[in-house]
């Protein structure tokens, strides 16, 4: 797997420092709010696992699974494949996502969740790739801005591979047909 990586963008240590910073910011803002942290599967699982252990206030977790990608690009059509297991009306919600890329999926989720009448909704992403944005959207809590390259590791995958890399790296273009 390591031979498939062209370069490392963010080391395991870089990621831990970012997660520590994000956890502290969420702790400060949600001191008395008992938020529900909603992870967007599958990519969020590594980041969310690290993040919730850094948040020092009571919180609940839940997960959604949505799909909008085929290969390396978004189809623009989003579908929910696993919905929440709890009612979020009146709750403070933090959507946890590995990467804010085109914004299509998160924009769709914001629309879906707002109908359920939460008290508030914020977005926390490990990565933001603004060069690929198709809808106007920003992350409330963001670990890193990243360049417009195909990245894997720390939960991000290509064809279900590379999620278990402890860093975030650029995948060699010849491996995904760029």
HELIX and SHEET records of a PDB file:
HELIX    1   1 UNK A    2  UNK A    4  5                                   3    
HELIX    2   2 UNK A   12  UNK A   29  1                                  18    
HELIX    3   3 UNK A   45  UNK A   52  1                                   8    
HELIX    4   4 UNK A  104  UNK A  114  1                                  11    
HELIX    5   5 UNK A  130  UNK A  132  5                                   3    
HELIX    6   6 UNK A  173  UNK A  175  5                                   3    
SHEET    1   A 3 UNK A   5  UNK A  10  0                                        
SHEET    2   A 3 UNK A 168  UNK A 171 -1                                        
SHEET    3   A 3 UNK A 151  UNK A 152 -1                                        
SHEET    1   B 6 UNK A  73  UNK A  82  0                                        
SHEET    2   B 6 UNK A  60  UNK A  70 -1                                        
SHEET    3   B 6 UNK A  36  UNK A  41  1                                        
SHEET    4   B 6 UNK A  92  UNK A 100  1                                        
SHEET    5   B 6 UNK A 120  UNK A 128  1                                        
SHEET    6   B 6 UNK A 141  UNK A 145  1                                        
END                                                                             
